[in-house]
Amino acid sequence: MDTMKTNSPAASCGKDQGSLPGACGALAFPFVPTQQPNPVRYSRMEALQTGTLFPGLDLPFKAAIQARTKMANTALAELMALDFAIDELGLYLVTHAQDQEVLQLYWSYIKLANEGREKYEKRYGPLTQTTLTPEDGYAWLKDPWPWEEGVGE
């Protein structure tokens, strides 16, 4: 005896389909590639623009978006690129903790980002609300904002 109700959404979908709200859709089998130790990496700025540090994870459909998001080479853009690369390397190290070359690169990027952030904030002001600026009071609300055009060039 068939126990599946014929009025259920799944019953009206085909054999290779699953139910979606108001429709049926093709079933998918996701695949996540496994990275090998010490993979090829983009430069920090290229990684920020492509959305990944690793060319093997670059998605071709993003080319149109990438063409529209070229960033000016400013101090702020460099800090953003460093922070992005640090996040990507940290994610990689979660599964490849023994990769000493990437670990050294990770720590060197953290050092560069800390030094760059300190220089940037001395010149332009705090980048985050939590940056302590006792001598300036609550400096977060003072103009110009870090992302405003012309800042950090």
N, CA, C and O of each residue as an XYZ file, in Angstrom:
612
protein
N       0.838     -1.169      0.000
C       0.000      0.000      0.000
C       0.891      1.243      0.000
O       1.844      1.324      0.775
N       0.585      2.204     -0.862
C       1.354      3.435     -0.975
C       0.915      4.386      0.133
O      -0.244      4.796      0.190
N       1.857      4.732      1.017
C       1.507      5.593      2.154
C       1.698      7.073      1.833
O       1.314      7.921      2.639
N       2.282      7.408      0.676
C       2.502      8.808      0.312
C       1.187      9.455     -0.097
O       0.460      8.921     -0.935
N       0.888     10.585      0.483
C      -0.343     11.282      0.137
C      -0.205     11.890     -1.248
O       0.823     12.494     -1.553
N      -1.201     11.748     -2.079
C      -1.123     12.260     -3.443
C      -1.277     13.764     -3.510
O      -0.985     14.357     -4.549
N      -1.721     14.401     -2.447
C      -1.854     15.846     -2.476
C      -0.631     16.560     -1.881
O      -0.642     17.785     -1.756
N       0.417     15.819     -1.516
C       1.629     16.457     -0.986
C       2.405     17.088     -2.136
O       2.338     16.589     -3.260
N       3.148     18.183     -1.883
C       3.908     18.846     -2.943
C       4.898     17.910     -3.628
O       5.064     17.980     -4.846
N       5.560     17.032     -2.867
C       6.534     16.122     -3.459
C       5.881     15.138     -4.414
O       6.517     14.711     -5.378
N       4.636     14.768     -4.177
C       3.950     13.803     -5.028
C       3.698     14.365     -6.425
O       3.650     13.599     -7.388
N       3.538     15.670     -6.560
C       3.262     16.255     -7.867
C       4.529     16.558     -8.660
O       4.439     16.890     -9.843
N       5.693     16.456     -8.053
C       6.955     16.695     -8.756
C       7.430     15.412     -9.417
O       7.083     14.313     -8.984
N       8.226     15.557    -10.467
C       8.772     14.405    -11.179
C       9.803     13.659    -10.368
O      10.187     14.084     -9.278
N      10.255     12.525    -10.917
C      11.195     11.642    -10.232
C      12.506     12.353     -9.865
O      13.055     12.110     -8.791
N      13.014     13.232    -10.748
C      14.281     13.922    -10.506
C      14.083     15.358    -10.037
O      14.928     16.222    -10.271
N      12.948     15.603     -9.368
C      12.647     16.951     -8.909
C      12.279     16.938     -7.434
O      11.861     15.922     -6.877
N      12.449     18.102     -6.827
C      12.045     18.300     -5.447
C      11.079     19.466     -5.389
O      11.010     20.263     -6.324
N      10.341     19.573     -4.311
C       9.340     20.632     -4.222
C       9.963     21.940     -3.754
O      10.799     21.964     -2.852
N       9.540     23.008     -4.382
C       9.884     24.363     -4.003
C       8.572     25.057     -3.664
O       7.514     24.551     -4.038
N       8.594     26.177     -2.983
C       7.332     26.878     -2.716
C       6.627     27.234     -4.026
O       7.099     28.085     -4.779
N       5.514     26.588     -4.288
C       4.718     26.880     -5.475
C       5.212     26.258     -6.763
O       4.628     26.525     -7.813
N       6.258     25.441     -6.743
C       6.802     24.860     -7.978
C       7.668     23.648     -7.659
O       7.886     23.295     -6.500
N       8.148     23.031     -8.720
C       9.099     21.932     -8.594
C      10.434     22.401     -9.162
O      10.466     23.283    -10.022
N      11.517     21.830     -8.698
C      12.838     22.188     -9.195
C      13.706     20.957     -9.314
O      13.510     19.963     -8.615
N      14.679     21.044    -10.222
C      15.600     19.925    -10.433
C      16.429     19.694     -9.181
O      16.840     20.644     -8.514
N      16.672     18.433     -8.866
C      17.529     18.103     -7.735
C      18.976     18.360     -8.135
O      19.345     18.177     -9.295
N      19.778     18.776     -7.193
C      21.185     19.057     -7.451
C      22.041     18.218     -6.520
O      21.631     17.881     -5.409
N      23.221     17.890     -6.985
C      24.187     17.174     -6.174
C      25.397     18.087     -6.018
O      26.244     18.146     -6.909
N      25.487     18.795     -4.903
C      26.591     19.739     -4.738
C      27.922     19.017     -4.618
O      28.000     17.893     -4.123
N      28.952     19.683     -5.077
C      30.301     19.155     -4.998
C      31.209     20.252     -4.470
O      31.217     21.361     -5.005
N      31.965     19.959     -3.439
C      32.908     20.915     -2.888
C      34.308     20.349     -3.106
O      34.652     19.315     -2.534
N      35.125     21.025     -3.935
C      36.471     20.507     -4.185
C      37.338     20.611     -2.932
O      37.165     21.521     -2.121
N      38.251     19.690     -2.786
C      39.180     19.699     -1.670
C      40.459     20.380     -2.132
O      41.023     20.020     -3.165
N      40.912     21.361     -1.367
C      42.132     22.057     -1.730
C      43.345     21.226     -1.356
O      43.369     20.561     -0.320
N      44.345     21.275     -2.210
C      45.608     20.610     -1.942
C      46.475     21.540     -1.089
O      46.237     22.748     -1.069
N      47.461     21.011     -0.395
C      48.349     21.877      0.390
C      49.049     22.909     -0.500
O      49.367     22.623     -1.654
N      49.283     24.089      0.033
C      49.973     25.190     -0.618
C      49.438     25.484     -2.028
O      50.191     25.403     -2.999
N      48.153     25.823     -2.149
C      47.587     26.098     -3.469
C      48.062     27.433     -4.038
O      48.530     28.301     -3.301
N      47.937     27.588     -5.344
C      48.240     28.848     -6.015
C      47.314     29.914     -5.439
O      46.151     29.635     -5.145
N      47.825     31.140     -5.277
C      47.027     32.215     -4.690
C      47.075     33.455     -5.580
O      48.073     33.718     -6.250
N      45.970     34.214     -5.571
C      45.945     35.522     -6.213
C      46.697     36.511     -5.328
O      46.943     36.232     -4.154
N      47.061     37.664     -5.886
C      47.583     38.753     -5.057
C      46.442     39.234     -4.164
O      45.281     38.911     -4.415
N      46.760     39.991     -3.138
C      45.725     40.461     -2.209
C      44.652     41.280     -2.926
O      43.460     41.065     -2.706
N      45.064     42.214     -3.781
C      44.090     43.070     -4.471
C      43.243     42.251     -5.449
O      42.031     42.450     -5.540
N      43.872     41.341     -6.171
C      43.129     40.495     -7.103
C      42.143     39.609     -6.341
O      41.029     39.371     -6.808
N      42.553     39.126     -5.174
C      41.664     38.289     -4.356
C      40.454     39.084     -3.895
O      39.332     38.578     -3.919
N      40.672     40.329     -3.475
C      39.568     41.166     -3.030
C      38.589     41.404     -4.178
O      37.375     41.408     -3.975
N      39.123     41.604     -5.386
C      38.267     41.876     -6.542
C      37.544     40.628     -7.039
O      36.414     40.725     -7.519
N      38.174     39.457     -6.934
C      37.533     38.241     -7.436
C      36.655     37.556     -6.397
O      35.790     36.754     -6.748
N      36.869     37.862     -5.131
C      36.051     37.253     -4.098
C      36.627     35.966     -3.545
O      35.959     35.267     -2.783
N      37.853     35.641     -3.916
C      38.531     34.469     -3.368
C      40.033     34.657     -3.515
O      40.494     35.302     -4.456
N      40.790     34.097     -2.592
C      42.243     34.149     -2.656
C      42.779     33.058     -3.580
O      43.915     33.136     -4.047
N      41.962     32.048     -3.839
C      42.422     30.873     -4.557
C      41.798     30.778     -5.954
O      40.577     30.659     -6.065
N      42.613     30.829     -7.034
C      42.066     30.727     -8.393
C      41.225     29.473     -8.612
O      40.284     29.502     -9.405
N      41.535     28.397     -7.941
C      40.773     27.164     -8.085
C      39.344     27.274     -7.579
O      38.501     26.444     -7.917
N      39.063     28.298     -6.766
C      37.711     28.505     -6.245
C      37.011     29.680     -6.925
O      35.890     30.032     -6.558
N      37.670     30.288     -7.917
C      37.089     31.422     -8.630
C      35.932     30.933     -9.498
O      36.068     29.946    -10.220
N      34.808     31.616     -9.429
C      33.619     31.219    -10.170
C      33.488     32.062    -11.433
O      33.397     33.286    -11.337
N      33.476     31.447    -12.608
C      33.478     32.198    -13.867
C      32.293     33.141    -14.046
O      32.436     34.167    -14.711
N      31.130     32.832    -13.477
C      29.964     33.691    -13.672
C      30.117     35.036    -12.980
O      29.315     35.942    -13.205
N      31.134     35.175    -12.145
C      31.338     36.435    -11.449
C      32.125     37.441    -12.277
O      32.369     38.550    -11.802
N      32.532     37.099    -13.496
C      33.361     37.985    -14.313
C      32.702     39.338    -14.552
O      33.376     40.367    -14.507
N      31.409     39.350    -14.803
C      30.705     40.609    -15.057
C      30.728     41.502    -13.822
O      30.910     42.714    -13.939
N      30.550     40.925    -12.660
C      30.580     41.701    -11.412
C      31.994     42.217    -11.163
O      32.183     43.366    -10.764
N      32.980     41.360    -11.402
C      34.364     41.748    -11.164
C      34.770     42.924    -12.043
O      35.508     43.804    -11.600
N      34.296     42.946    -13.283
C      34.641     44.025    -14.203
C      34.106     45.360    -13.705
O      34.683     46.406    -14.002
N      33.011     45.337    -12.951
C      32.404     46.567    -12.451
C      32.913     46.969    -11.076
O      32.552     48.038    -10.583
N      33.745     46.142    -10.438
C      34.160     46.442     -9.068
C      35.666     46.652     -8.942
O      36.245     46.341     -7.900
N      36.301     47.169     -9.972
C      37.731     47.460     -9.867
C      37.925     48.559     -8.829
O      37.232     49.576     -8.850
N      38.859     48.346     -7.936
C      39.062     49.284     -6.841
C      40.304     50.127     -7.089
O      41.307     49.645     -7.615
N      40.219     51.390     -6.702
C      41.380     52.268     -6.778
C      42.435     51.771     -5.794
O      42.105     51.200     -4.755
N      43.679     51.989     -6.121
C      44.764     51.554     -5.255
C      44.996     52.609     -4.174
O      45.850     53.485     -4.316
N      44.226     52.511     -3.100
C      44.328     53.454     -1.990
C      44.775     52.706     -0.745
O      44.795     51.475     -0.718
N      45.133     53.463      0.284
C      45.516     52.833      1.554
C      44.369     52.012      2.120
O      44.585     50.926      2.658
N      43.150     52.527      2.002
C      41.985     51.801      2.510
C      41.752     50.513      1.724
O      41.450     49.474      2.311
N      41.891     50.575      0.404
C      41.720     49.374     -0.420
C      42.778     48.323     -0.080
O      42.482     47.129     -0.066
N      43.997     48.756      0.190
C      45.055     47.821      0.562
C      44.739     47.147      1.902
O      44.965     45.947      2.063
N      44.215     47.918      2.860
C      43.826     47.315      4.139
C      42.685     46.324      3.945
O      42.679     45.254      4.553
N      41.727     46.674      3.105
C      40.619     45.753      2.821
C      41.142     44.470      2.179
O      40.696     43.374      2.520
N      42.090     44.606      1.248
C      42.664     43.439      0.585
C      43.421     42.565      1.581
O      43.314     41.339      1.539
N      44.178     43.185      2.468
C      44.895     42.416      3.491
C      43.921     41.675      4.401
O      44.105     40.489      4.676
N      42.894     42.366      4.865
C      41.913     41.722      5.747
C      41.204     40.574      5.038
O      40.957     39.530      5.642
N      40.874     40.762      3.758
C      40.230     39.699      2.991
C      41.159     38.488      2.867
O      40.738     37.350      3.074
N      42.437     38.747      2.525
C      43.395     37.654      2.389
C      43.597     36.935      3.721
O      43.728     35.711      3.747
N      43.624     37.674      4.818
C      43.768     37.057      6.150
C      42.581     36.133      6.436
O      42.764     35.022      6.933
N      41.375     36.589      6.123
C      40.187     35.747      6.330
C      40.246     34.492      5.468
O      39.956     33.397      5.950
N      40.618     34.638      4.201
C      40.702     33.489      3.299
C      41.774     32.497      3.755
O      41.544     31.287      3.764
N      42.933     33.010      4.130
C      43.997     32.128      4.614
C      43.584     31.434      5.905
O      43.894     30.260      6.108
N      42.882     32.156      6.782
C      42.398     31.539      8.018
C      41.435     30.395      7.746
O      41.497     29.354      8.399
N      40.535     30.594      6.769
C      39.606     29.515      6.399
C      40.362     28.313      5.836
O      40.040     27.169      6.154
N      41.361     28.573      5.005
C      42.184     27.496      4.447
C      42.906     26.739      5.564
O      42.978     25.510      5.546
N      43.439     27.487      6.537
C      44.203     26.856      7.619
C      43.340     26.000      8.537
O      43.861     25.135      9.242
N      42.036     26.226      8.540
C      41.143     25.377      9.335
C      41.288     23.918      8.893
O      41.253     23.009      9.723
N      41.449     23.700      7.596
C      41.556     22.327      7.083
C      42.985     21.940      6.696
O      43.239     20.780      6.369
N      43.919     22.891      6.727
C      45.308     22.624      6.348
C      46.255     23.263      7.365
O      47.161     24.007      6.990
N      46.048     22.979      8.627
C      46.799     23.622      9.709
C      48.299     23.344      9.656
O      49.080     24.086     10.252
N      48.712     22.306      8.965
C      50.137     21.949      8.909
C      50.877     22.623      7.758
O      52.085     22.434      7.621
N      50.191     23.400      6.933
C      50.810     24.070      5.783
C      51.614     25.262      6.289
O      51.077     26.357      6.456
N      52.899     25.043      6.531
C      53.753     26.052      7.151
C      53.954     27.287      6.278
O      54.050     28.397      6.801
N      54.018     27.113      4.960
C      54.198     28.262      4.072
C      52.995     29.215      4.167
O      53.166     30.431      4.253
N      51.801     28.659      4.152
C      50.596     29.484      4.256
C      50.486     30.079      5.657
O      50.054     31.222      5.810
N      50.868     29.325      6.669
C      50.826     29.844      8.035
C      51.747     31.061      8.185
O      51.368     32.047      8.818
N      52.945     30.999      7.610
C      53.865     32.138      7.656
C      53.303     33.332      6.886
O      53.436     34.475      7.326
N      52.676     33.070      5.742
C      52.050     34.138      4.964
C      50.914     34.777      5.767
O      50.757     35.998      5.777
N      50.131     33.941      6.433
C      49.028     34.406      7.279
C      49.534     35.378      8.340
O      48.983     36.467      8.501
N      50.585     34.986      9.065
C      51.119     35.849     10.120
C      51.747     37.111      9.543
O      51.648     38.175     10.155
N      52.393     37.022      8.380
C      52.988     38.224      7.787
C      51.901     39.201      7.340
O      52.081     40.412      7.470
N      50.782     38.705      6.817
C      49.666     39.575      6.426
C      49.039     40.238      7.651
O      48.659     41.407      7.596
N      48.930     39.503      8.745
C      48.388     40.086      9.973
C      49.289     41.230     10.441
O      48.800     42.293     10.824
N      50.597     41.010     10.410
C      51.542     42.054     10.812
C      51.402     43.267      9.896
O      51.322     44.395     10.383
N      51.370     43.056      8.579
C      51.211     44.167      7.629
C      49.903     44.915      7.862
O      49.874     46.145      7.827
N      48.836     44.187      8.096
C      47.522     44.811      8.304
C      47.526     45.645      9.583
O      46.989     46.752      9.598
N      48.119     45.130     10.643
C      48.176     45.882     11.898
C      48.995     47.160     11.740
O      48.595     48.224     12.212
N      50.143     47.047     11.074
C      50.982     48.227     10.838
C      50.256     49.233      9.941
O      50.261     50.433     10.218
N      49.638     48.744      8.873
C      48.919     49.615      7.945
C      47.733     50.301      8.595
O      47.486     51.483      8.356
N      47.005     49.570      9.409
C      45.841     50.129     10.105
C      46.280     51.229     11.077
O      45.626     52.266     11.189
N      47.395     50.991     11.778
C      47.903     51.993     12.717
C      48.292     53.275     11.974
O      47.944     54.369     12.418
N      49.004     53.155     10.854
C      49.395     54.327     10.058
C      48.163     55.028      9.492
O      48.079     56.256      9.509
N      47.228     54.260      9.000
C      46.018     54.827      8.399
C      45.224     55.610      9.438
O      44.788     56.731      9.179
N      45.042     55.027     10.592
C      44.240     55.668     11.629
C      44.920     56.920     12.185
O      44.231     57.859     12.583
N      46.246     56.956     12.223
C      46.945     58.168     12.659
C      46.695     59.304     11.667
O      46.571     60.465     12.058
N      46.623     58.961     10.397
C      46.447     59.979      9.365
C      44.989     60.374      9.141
O      44.677     61.555      8.988
N      44.081     59.362      9.122
C      42.700     59.617      8.725
C      41.661     59.441      9.832
O      40.512     59.851      9.663
N      42.036     58.848     10.942
C      41.078     58.604     12.004
C      40.695     57.138     12.093
O      41.169     56.322     11.301
N      39.840     56.796     13.050
C      39.513     55.385     13.309
C      38.754     54.731     12.159
O      37.941     55.362     11.484
N      39.043     53.455     11.958
C      38.346     52.661     10.944
C      37.122     51.954     11.516
O      36.192     51.623     10.780
N      37.119     51.728     12.805
C      35.989     51.051     13.436
C      35.546     51.829     14.665
O      36.293     52.636     15.217
N      34.330     51.570     15.072
C      33.782     52.229     16.255
C      34.558     51.908     17.514
O      34.601     52.715     18.443
N      35.166     50.743     17.554
C      35.833     50.304     18.776
C      37.281     50.741     18.872
O      37.951     50.435     19.859
N      37.782     51.453     17.861
C      39.149     51.964     17.946
C      39.201     53.017     19.044
O      38.441     53.984     19.019
N      40.091     52.830     20.001
C      40.187     53.758     21.129
C      40.916     55.026     20.712
O      42.028     54.972     20.186
N      40.289     56.151     20.946
C      40.887     57.457     20.668
C      40.616     58.388     21.849
O      39.904     59.381     21.697
N      41.174     58.083     23.021
C      40.870     58.869     24.214
C      41.174     60.358     24.054
O      40.427     61.198     24.554
N      42.271     60.691     23.358
C      42.638     62.099     23.208
C      41.671     62.861     22.311
O      41.574     64.084     22.416
N      40.954     62.164     21.430
C      40.011     62.813     20.517
C      38.564     62.654     20.950
O      37.659     63.108     20.251
N      38.332     62.020     22.087
C      36.953     61.747     22.485
C      36.390     60.647     21.599
O      37.102     59.722     21.210
N      35.115     60.756     21.288
C      34.476     59.751     20.429
C      34.647     60.197     18.979
O      33.764     60.842     18.414
N      35.784     59.851     18.381
C      36.172     60.359     17.061
C      35.435     59.676     15.913
O      35.569     60.112     14.770
N      34.677     58.642     16.167
C      34.016     57.894     15.093
C      33.065     58.768     14.280
O      32.913     58.548     13.079
N      32.434     59.735     14.894
C      31.437     60.547     14.200
C      32.017     61.749     13.474
O      31.258     62.518     12.884
N      33.315     61.943     13.490
C      33.928     63.099     12.839
C      34.167     62.812     11.361
O      34.531     61.697     10.987
N      33.961     63.822     10.527
C      34.201     63.688      9.088
C      35.681     63.818      8.796
O      36.396     64.426      9.594
N      36.179     63.278      7.690
C      35.457     62.449      6.723
C      35.419     60.992      7.181
O      36.262     60.549      7.960
N      34.433     60.266      6.686
C      34.339     58.840      6.978
C      35.435     58.115      6.203
O      35.828     58.581      5.133
N      35.937     57.000      6.704
C      37.054     56.305      6.047
C      36.790     55.918      4.595
O      37.732     55.863      3.804
N      35.565     55.652      4.226
C      35.260     55.181      2.874
C      34.865     56.298      1.920
O      34.582     56.038      0.751
N      34.841     57.521      2.395
C      34.449     58.625      1.513
C      35.496     58.842      0.432
O      36.687     58.616      0.647
N      35.041     59.279     -0.722
C      35.907     59.451     -1.879
C      37.062     60.384     -1.560
O      36.880     61.435     -0.947
N      38.261     59.980     -1.990
C      39.436     60.793     -1.799
C      40.204     60.496     -0.526
O      41.360     60.905     -0.410
N      39.617     59.810      0.422
C      40.297     59.501      1.670
C      41.262     58.342      1.435
O      40.889     57.326      0.849
N      42.455     58.494      1.876
C      43.437     57.408      1.796
C      44.171     57.324      0.482
O      44.896     56.357      0.250
N      44.012     58.300     -0.384
C      44.721     58.244     -1.673
C      46.143     58.677     -1.523
O      46.889     58.694     -2.502
